[in-house]
């Protein structure tokens, strides 16, 4: 049984990734593949909506970290929204909350890209 | 402080497929040892990171090796011992420069740092061909409301 799902949607120049479930070293390839698909399609404004993400290990965080520079070089960014308290704590432990924008809603994250 | 023998000992094959099961088991054990749900989640993550490192770096992804996981409970905390063979771990200095990692487009290197930030102690040792990762998490003292 799969414990991790990923889907995405692209609206205009912004893409939203929807990781769901338990993201660890076992299923991180699917997360990376989805991220690479967006980058290949030249979408560089990326929002990761974590509403249904209940666990992330360093494997998943590594993907968010590993492509940030390339995305910023292309004029885009990665923003995170709707992060559960327990997952936020993990991002905060390694300092992600100082590097990335964490927003309360997807709408706020989309709006941030339009500023 | 911790008993000589573990309360629970399991051996698992070296496959990432079982990481979720290990996380759920570890979270459960931490919870019954009176850690808060948030602390239990973090302890489970530290164990996930340690086992992922064993699979990736010591066993190089080979899925037929064994990893032994032992839990020792004490009133003051929880000790977890992970026993494995393969390539002995080589750890970097504590601390990560996230900006540098991002510039270098690194996708790894956060696991051991997470373990160190979550647990009160993380120690690796190798004797002969047996490697051990020992982690301890102490319970925080509750402030008296009296």
Interface residues (C-beta under 8 A of the other chain):
Chain A: X3 X22 X24 X25 X26 X55 X57 X58 X59 X61 X62 X63 X65 X66 X67 X68 X69 X70 X85 X86 X89 X90 X93 X94 X95 X96 X98 X99
Chain B: X16 X17 X19 X20 X23 X37 X38 X41 X42 X45 X48 X49 X52 X55 X56 X96 X98 X99 X101 X102 X103 X105 X106 X107 X108 X109 X110 X111 X113 X114 X117 X118
